[in-house]
Amino acid sequence: MDTIETLYAAQTDGPKYKAVAQSIRQAVDVKVLAEHEKLPPVRDLAWRLQITPGTVARAYSILTEEGVLYAEVGRGTFVSGEKTHVSQRDLNRDRQWERHIAPLETDSVSLFSPVLPDLGQVALIHESYARMATDPNVDLISYPGLQAETRAHRAALRWLSDTDLGPVQEQDMVLSFGSQNGLSLILQTVLKGPKPVILVEELSYPGFRRAARLLRAEIVAVPMDDHGIVPEELDRLARKYDAQVLCTCPDAHNPTGLTTPLFRRREIADVARRNGLHIIEDESYRLPEANCPTYRALLPDLGWFITSISKSLTPALRVGFVIAPRPFRQAIRQTTVHGHFGMAQPLVYATEDLLSRQETFDVMDAIRAEMRRYVHAAVNALGGFDITWQDDVPYIWLRLPEGWRASAFAQAAEAQGVQVRTAEDFVPRTGFAPHAVRMAINAGVSLRSFESAMARLRALLDNPPAGFTV
């Protein structure tokens, strides 16, 4: 480890993950790291180099793809012997990722759900399936199974290495058909009795309610303040209804974009622990590194974590990841097997391949940067109004000024060619909806088209038509 640390300190240019990779290459080239020698665990090396574990994991992934290193499940990462193949990264080292699907120039702009730009992910997916077509080791004649997903789990955990999940192993994860399917799998695993109760934030992701209805569960909304769920109200409602599950989006709250700070998460985790309440944390809108430890880290026996690649790479593949608390990992695997045996092998192959390639992370970084341009365009147009936003969250919450009702504003906006979602979409039937709307970032249209849509919304806010005022 000392040699890697010394070589890393001598690197002067470029991203940190490339500096780590180059340091290990140099150590291997001069035989300081011998064939089949075990490398330090990701978190140990990250601590020594004073960088994030995700940076080290990315470097290990690059070198594994190049054939410099190899990984073994449960044992670690080792120095390879003589290279036996030319990596895809070698073939594409000078490749410049460009848009394959051009953004639309249009006056009709939907802000219902986030839309990602194509910055190379379409080509990456094509290449993954092309490689699968020439790989004789892909089993396309047997039923899928969880054992076949191990390499995909490993790749996904590398992708999530910047997220504090607490102690985690590949066996703690199952793949799902997107986050919504993952949520249903968890609820099927933990809910008991004829009329279970699920708690949600008073403004919450509609998918929580849809999943509850499928399982004939009752939804109860928990009041919020500027920091998220109010712990005292959570405790009261959990005891009153004998609730079994809390569903929440604390890092990038959907729809308001708020983040629940660590002190509040700890208070919520304490309430859950006292009441035996499972917490399902859905971070599907995760684009940046997580802001705080997850509930799985804070509540090891009852905390669940769900995410997917839908908002960071593509929603087309429908790939999600469920990380179970250790006591329930066998139960969620059993639910998954009973539900659909396992993910289809071509999808598992593509997931493992995509999340093992440095090009994918480069594309994700480019997508994040492009989405940020659109966020800033929206803030530039609407910053004079009461909005909540984050650089790396693909939606903006707008509290409407006096004179507008949410439904009237949505109708007026649609008449101007812009579709937004009102607060009514995010509250239970008996809940109170504030006069607010959520505007998702649509990078499937050109930035010029998006800016034009924002200008039309600003004009409406400045000049509400008489027919739509309160």
C-alpha positions in Angstrom: 0.0 0.0 0.0 2.9 2.4 0.7 4.1 2.0 -2.9 0.7 2.9 -4.3 0.5 5.8 -2.0 3.9 7.1 -3.1 3.2 6.7 -6.8 -0.2 8.3 -6.3 1.4 11.4 -4.7 3.6 11.7 -7.8 0.7 12.0 -10.2 0.0 15.6 -11.1 -2.6 15.7 -13.9 -6.1 14.4 -14.5 -9.0 12.9 -12.4 -8.1 11.2 -9.2 -9.4 7.8 -10.4 -7.0 7.9 -13.3 -4.2 8.8 -11.0 -5.0 5.8 -8.8 -5.2 3.5 -11.8 -1.9 4.8 -13.2 -0.2 4.3 -9.8 -1.2 0.7 -9.7 -0.2 0.1 -13.3 3.3 1.5 -12.6 3.6 -0.7 -9.5 2.7 -3.7 -11.5 5.0 -2.8 -14.4 8.1 -2.5 -12.1 7.1 -5.7 -10.3 6.6 -4.0 -6.9 3.1 -5.6 -7.1 3.6 -9.3 -8.0 1.3 -11.5 -10.0 -1.7 -12.7 -8.0 -0.8 -10.3 -5.1 -3.9 -9.1 -3.3 -4.7 -5.4 -3.4 -5.9 -3.4 -0.4 -9.7 -3.3 0.1 -11.3 -0.3 -1.6 -12.1 1.6 1.7 -8.7 0.9 3.2 -6.9 2.4 0.2 -9.3 5.3 -0.1 -8.6 6.2 3.6 -4.8 6.1 3.0 -5.1 8.2 -0.1 -7.7 10.6 1.4 -10.2 10.1 -1.5 -13.6 8.6 -1.7 -14.1 4.8 -1.9 -15.9 5.3 -5.2 -12.8 6.8 -6.8 -10.7 3.7 -5.8 -13.5 1.4 -7.0 -13.6 3.1 -10.3 -9.8 2.7 -10.7 -10.1 -1.0 -9.8 -12.9 -1.4 -12.3 -10.8 0.2 -15.1 -7.8 -2.1 -14.3 -10.0 -5.2 -14.1 -11.4 -4.4 -17.5 -7.9 -3.9 -18.9 -6.8 -7.3 -17.5 -4.3 -5.8 -15.1 -6.4 -6.9 -12.1 -8.9 -9.6 -11.5 -11.6 -10.0 -8.8 -12.8 -13.0 -6.9 -16.1 -13.1 -5.0 -15.6 -12.9 -1.3 -11.8 -12.8 -1.6 -10.8 -9.5 -3.1 -8.9 -8.0 -6.0 -5.6 -9.3 -7.2 -2.9 -8.6 -9.8 -3.3 -10.6 -13.0 -0.7 -12.6 -14.7 0.3 -11.8 -18.3 -2.5 -10.0 -20.2 -4.7 -12.4 -22.1 -7.0 -10.1 -24.0 -7.3 -6.6 -25.4 -9.9 -4.7 -23.4 -12.8 -2.7 -24.8 -11.2 0.3 -23.1 -8.0 -0.2 -25.1 -10.0 -0.3 -28.3 -12.0 2.8 -27.3 -9.3 4.8 -25.5 -9.6 7.8 -27.9 -13.3 7.5 -28.5 -15.3 10.6 -28.1 -18.9 10.0 -26.9 -21.4 12.2 -28.8 -25.1 12.4 -29.0 -26.7 9.6 -31.1 -30.3 10.8 -30.6 -30.5 14.6 -31.2 -32.6 16.6 -28.7 -35.9 17.8 -30.2 -36.6 21.4 -31.3 -40.2 21.8 -30.2 -42.7 24.2 -28.7 -44.4 21.3 -26.9 -42.4 20.4 -23.8 -43.5 17.8 -21.2 -42.2 18.4 -17.7 -44.1 15.4 -16.2 -41.1 13.1 -15.7 -37.3 13.6 -16.2 -35.9 12.8 -19.6 -32.2 12.1 -20.1 -30.1 13.2 -23.1 -28.4 10.6 -25.1 -24.7 11.2 -24.5 -23.5 7.8 -25.5 -25.5 5.3 -23.4 -27.4 4.1 -26.4 -24.2 3.1 -28.1 -22.9 1.5 -24.9 -26.1 -0.6 -24.6 -25.7 -1.7 -28.2 -22.1 -2.8 -27.6 -23.1 -4.7 -24.5 -25.6 -6.8 -26.3 -23.2 -7.2 -29.2 -20.6 -8.6 -26.9 -23.1 -11.0 -25.4 -23.9 -12.3 -28.8 -20.3 -13.4 -29.2 -19.8 -14.7 -25.7 -20.1 -18.5 -25.6 -20.3 -18.6 -21.8 -23.7 -16.8 -21.6 -26.3 -19.3 -20.6 -29.3 -18.8 -22.8 -31.0 -22.2 -22.4 -31.6 -22.4 -18.6 -33.9 -20.7 -16.2 -32.4 -17.6 -14.7 -31.3 -17.7 -11.1 -30.0 -15.5 -8.4 -26.6 -17.2 -8.5 -26.1 -16.0 -12.1 -26.6 -12.4 -10.9 -23.5 -12.4 -8.6 -21.3 -10.5 -11.1 -24.0 -7.9 -11.7 -24.3 -7.4 -7.9 -20.6 -6.9 -7.6 -20.7 -4.3 -10.4 -23.7 -2.5 -8.9 -22.0 -2.3 -5.5 -19.0 -0.7 -7.1 -21.3 1.8 -8.6 -22.8 2.5 -5.2 -19.5 2.6 -3.4 -19.9 6.3 -2.6 -23.2 5.6 -0.8 -23.0 4.7 2.9 -25.0 1.6 3.0 -23.4 0.2 6.1 -21.7 -3.3 6.0 -22.9 -4.8 2.7 -22.2 -7.9 0.7 -23.3 -9.2 -2.7 -25.7 -11.6 -1.0 -27.6 -8.6 0.5 -28.7 -7.4 -3.0 -31.3 -8.6 -5.4 -32.0 -7.2 -8.9 -35.4 -5.9 -9.8 -37.3 -4.7 -12.8 -36.8 -1.0 -11.8 -37.3 0.6 -8.4 -41.1 0.2 -8.5 -40.8 -3.6 -8.8 -38.1 -3.5 -6.1 -40.5 -1.7 -3.8 -43.2 -4.3 -4.4 -40.8 -7.1 -3.7 -39.9 -5.5 -0.3 -43.5 -5.0 0.7 -44.4 -8.6 -0.3 -41.5 -9.7 2.0 -42.3 -7.7 5.1 -46.0 -6.9 5.3 -48.2 -9.1 7.5 -51.8 -9.4 8.4 -55.0 -8.6 6.4 -54.8 -4.7 6.6 -51.2 -3.6 7.0 -50.4 0.1 7.3 -47.7 1.9 5.3 -46.6 5.4 6.3 -45.5 7.9 3.7 -44.5 11.6 3.7 -47.5 13.9 3.3 -46.1 14.8 -0.1 -44.7 11.7 -1.5 -43.9 9.6 -4.6 -47.1 8.3 -6.1 -45.5 4.9 -6.7 -45.6 4.2 -2.9 -49.4 4.5 -3.0 -49.7 2.4 -6.1 -47.6 -0.4 -4.6 -49.7 -0.3 -1.4 -53.0 -0.6 -3.3 -51.7 -3.7 -5.1 -51.1 -5.4 -1.7 -54.4 -4.0 -0.2 -52.4 -2.0 2.4 -53.6 1.3 3.9 -51.6 4.5 3.4 -51.2 7.0 6.2 -49.4 10.4 5.5 -46.9 11.8 8.0 -46.6 15.5 8.4 -43.4 17.2 7.3 -41.4 20.3 8.0 -38.4 21.9 6.3 -36.2 19.0 7.3 -38.5 16.2 6.2 -40.7 13.9 8.3 -41.5 15.2 11.8 -40.2 12.5 14.2 -42.9 13.1 16.9 -45.7 12.7 14.3 -44.0 9.6 12.9 -43.9 8.1 16.4 -47.5 8.9 17.1 -48.9 7.6 13.8 -46.7 4.4 13.9 -48.2 3.6 17.3 -51.7 4.6 16.5 -51.9 2.5 13.4 -49.4 -0.2 14.3 -47.7 0.7 11.1 -45.2 -1.8 9.6 -43.3 0.3 6.9 -42.3 3.8 6.2 -41.5 4.7 2.6 -39.4 7.8 2.1 -37.1 9.6 -0.3 -34.7 11.5 2.1 -31.8 12.4 -0.1 -33.7 14.0 -3.1 -37.3 14.1 -1.8 -39.8 13.6 -4.5 -41.5 16.0 -5.2 -40.1 18.9 -3.2 -36.3 18.3 -3.8 -35.6 18.7 0.0 -32.8 16.7 1.7 -33.4 15.3 5.2 -30.2 16.2 7.3 -28.4 13.6 9.3 -29.6 14.8 12.7 -33.2 14.3 11.5 -32.5 10.9 10.0 -31.1 9.7 13.3 -34.2 10.8 15.1 -36.4 9.0 12.5 -34.2 5.9 12.8 -34.7 5.9 16.6 -38.5 6.1 16.2 -38.4 3.2 13.7 -36.2 1.1 16.0 -38.6 1.6 18.9 -41.6 0.7 16.9 -40.1 -2.1 14.8 -40.8 -0.1 11.7 -39.1 -1.0 8.4 -37.8 2.0 6.5 -37.7 1.7 2.7 -35.4 4.4 1.3 -36.0 5.0 -2.4 -33.2 7.0 -4.1 -34.2 6.4 -7.7 -33.4 10.1 -8.4 -29.9 9.7 -7.1 -27.6 11.5 -9.5 -24.8 12.7 -7.3 -23.0 11.0 -4.4 -25.4 10.5 -1.4 -25.5 13.4 1.1 -25.8 11.3 4.3 -25.7 7.7 5.5 -28.7 5.7 4.3 -31.3 4.3 6.7 -29.8 0.9 6.0 -26.6 2.2 7.6 -28.4 3.9 10.5 -30.9 1.1 11.0 -29.1 -2.2 10.1 -31.9 -4.5 11.1 -34.8 -2.6 9.5 -33.4 -0.3 6.8 -33.9 -1.1 3.1 -32.3 0.8 0.1 -33.7 0.9 -3.5 -32.2 2.6 -6.5 -31.9 2.1 -10.3 -30.1 3.3 -13.4 -33.3 4.9 -14.7 -32.5 8.4 -13.8 -28.7 8.2 -14.3 -28.3 6.2 -17.4 -31.5 4.9 -19.0 -35.0 3.8 -17.9 -35.3 1.5 -20.9 -33.6 -1.5 -19.4 -35.8 -1.4 -16.2 -33.0 -2.4 -13.9 -33.2 -1.7 -10.2 -31.3 -2.7 -7.1 -32.7 -3.7 -3.7 -30.2 -3.8 -0.7 -31.8 -5.7 2.2 -31.0 -5.4 5.9 -28.9 -8.5 6.8 -31.7 -10.3 8.7 -34.0 -10.2 5.7 -31.7 -11.0 2.8 -32.8 -14.6 2.5 -36.5 -13.6 2.7 -36.2 -11.0 -0.1 -34.3 -13.6 -2.2 -37.1 -16.1 -1.7 -39.7 -13.5 -2.6 -37.8 -12.7 -5.8 -37.5 -16.4 -6.7 -41.1 -17.1 -6.1 -42.1 -14.0 -8.1 -40.1 -14.3 -11.2 -37.2 -16.8 -10.7 -34.7 -14.1 -11.4 -33.8 -11.5 -14.0 -33.5 -12.6 -17.6 -29.9 -13.5 -18.5 -29.5 -11.0 -21.3 -30.5 -8.2 -18.9 -28.2 -9.4 -16.2 -25.3 -9.6 -18.7 -26.0 -6.0 -19.9 -26.2 -4.7 -16.3 -22.9 -6.3 -15.3 -21.2 -5.2 -18.5 -22.4 -1.6 -18.4 -21.6 -1.1 -14.7 -18.1 -2.6 -15.1 -17.0 -0.2 -17.9 -15.3 3.1 -17.3 -17.1 4.5 -20.4 -20.4 4.1 -18.6 -19.2 6.2 -15.7 -17.9 8.8 -18.1 -21.3 8.9 -19.8 -23.1 9.2 -16.5 -20.8 12.1 -15.6 -21.6 13.8 -18.9 -25.4 13.2 -18.4 -25.2 14.8 -14.9 -23.4 17.8 -16.3 -25.9 18.2 -19.1 -28.9 17.9 -16.7 -27.3 20.5 -14.5 -27.3 22.9 -17.4 -31.0 22.5 -17.8 -31.5 22.9 -14.0 -29.6 26.2 -14.1 -31.6 27.3 -17.1 -34.8 26.8 -15.1 -33.4 28.5 -12.0 -32.3 31.5 -14.1 -35.8 31.9 -15.5 -37.7 31.2 -12.3 -35.3 32.1 -9.5 -37.4 35.1 -8.5 -40.2 32.8 -7.4 -40.4 30.4 -4.4 -38.6 27.3 -5.8 -36.6 24.4 -4.2 -33.9 22.9 -6.3 -30.6 21.1 -6.2 -27.9 21.0 -8.9 -28.1 17.2 -9.4 -31.8 16.6 -8.8 -33.8 16.5 -12.1 -36.9 18.4 -11.0 -37.8 21.7 -9.4 -40.6 22.4 -6.9 -42.4 25.7 -7.5 -44.7 27.1 -4.8 -47.1 29.3 -6.8 -47.5 33.0 -6.0 -50.8 34.4 -4.7 -53.4 34.4 -7.4 -52.7 31.0 -8.8 -54.2 27.6 -7.9 -52.2 24.6 -8.9 -54.8 23.1 -11.2 -55.4 26.4 -12.9 -51.7 27.0 -13.4 -51.3 23.6 -15.0 -54.1 24.2 -17.4 -52.7 27.6 -18.4 -49.2 26.1 -18.8 -50.6 23.3 -21.0 -52.3 25.9 -23.1 -48.8 27.4 -23.7 -47.4 24.0 -24.6 -45.8 23.1 -21.3 -47.0 20.2 -19.1 -46.3 20.2 -15.3 -47.5 18.0 -12.4 -49.5 19.6 -9.7 -49.1 18.9 -6.0 -52.4 16.9 -6.1 -50.4 14.1 -7.8 -48.3 13.7 -4.7 -50.8 13.5 -1.8 -53.1 10.8 -0.6 -56.8 11.2 -1.3 -57.5 12.6 2.1 -54.4 14.8 2.1 -54.0 18.6 1.7 -52.4 19.7 -1.6 -50.5 23.0 -1.5 -50.7 25.4 -4.5 -47.4 24.1 -6.0 -46.2 22.2 -9.1 -43.3 19.9 -9.9 -41.3 20.6 -13.1 -39.1 17.7 -14.2 -36.0 18.4 -16.3 -36.6 17.3 -19.9 -33.2 17.1 -21.7 -34.8 15.2 -24.5 -35.6 18.6 -26.0 -33.0 21.1 -27.0 -31.8 23.6 -24.4 -33.3 26.4 -26.5 -36.7 24.7 -26.5 -36.4 24.1 -22.7 -35.5 27.7 -22.1 -38.4 28.9 -24.2 -40.8 26.7 -22.0 -39.3 28.3 -18.9 -39.8 31.7 -20.3 -43.5 30.9 -21.0 -44.0 29.7 -17.4 -42.4 32.8 -16.1 -44.7 35.0 -18.2 -47.7 33.1 -16.7 -46.4 33.6 -13.2 -45.9 37.3 -13.8 -49.2 37.8 -15.6 -51.9 35.4 -14.4 -55.0 35.5 -16.7 -58.1 36.8 -15.0 -59.9 33.6 -15.6 -57.4 31.6 -13.6 -57.0 33.8 -10.6 -58.4 32.9 -7.2 
